Amino acid sequence: MRRDIAKTLTYLCLHLTVGFTVAYVMTGSLALAGGIALVEPCINAVAFWFHERAWRRVEGRASPSALHPA
């Protein structure tokens, strides 16, 4: 469990760094880049939640044989 938390936190740092760098290169603004780097992961988390719900719905409709062909 500690490894999972460590990996999650290091990935978050990587994600924020990449997001900030790309936004800064594109805008030249530290404030705007910082805002984008903080807001984008939050929006992505919400989008991922809806994505997972949609996949659960698709998996629920599929027959067991369609999911695991012989």
C-alpha positions in Angstrom: 0.0 0.0 0.0 2.8 2.4 0.8 4.3 1.8 -2.6 1.0 2.6 -4.3 0.8 5.9 -2.4 4.4 6.8 -3.3 3.8 6.0 -6.9 0.6 8.0 -6.9 2.3 11.0 -5.4 5.3 10.9 -7.7 3.0 10.6 -10.7 1.0 13.6 -9.5 4.3 15.6 -9.2 5.2 14.5 -12.7 1.8 15.4 -14.1 1.8 18.8 -12.4 5.4 19.5 -13.7 4.6 18.6 -17.2 1.3 20.5 -17.2 3.0 23.6 -15.8 5.9 23.4 -18.2 3.7 23.0 -21.3 1.4 25.8 -20.2 4.3 28.1 -19.4 5.9 27.5 -22.7 2.6 28.2 -24.5 1.6 31.3 -22.5 4.8 32.7 -21.0 2.8 33.4 -17.8 3.8 31.9 -14.5 0.4 32.6 -13.0 -1.6 31.2 -15.9 0.7 28.2 -16.1 0.2 27.6 -12.4 -3.5 27.8 -12.7 -3.7 25.5 -15.6 -1.4 23.0 -13.9 -3.6 22.9 -10.8 -7.1 23.0 -12.5 -6.4 20.5 -15.3 -5.8 17.5 -13.1 -9.0 18.2 -11.2 -11.0 18.3 -14.4 -9.3 15.2 -15.6 -10.2 13.4 -12.4 -13.9 14.2 -12.9 -13.7 13.2 -16.6 -12.1 9.9 -15.6 -15.0 9.2 -13.1 -17.5 9.6 -15.9 -15.3 7.5 -18.2 -15.3 4.7 -15.7 -19.1 4.9 -15.2 -19.6 4.6 -19.0 -17.3 1.6 -19.2 -19.1 -0.1 -16.3 -22.4 0.4 -18.2 -20.9 -1.0 -21.4 -19.5 -4.0 -19.6 -22.8 -4.6 -17.9 -24.6 -4.8 -21.3 -22.1 -7.2 -22.8 -22.8 -10.9 -22.6 -20.2 -13.0 -20.8 -19.3 -14.8 -24.0 -18.7 -11.5 -25.7 -16.2 -10.5 -23.0 -14.4 -13.8 -22.9 -14.6 -15.5 -26.4 -13.7 -19.2 -26.5 
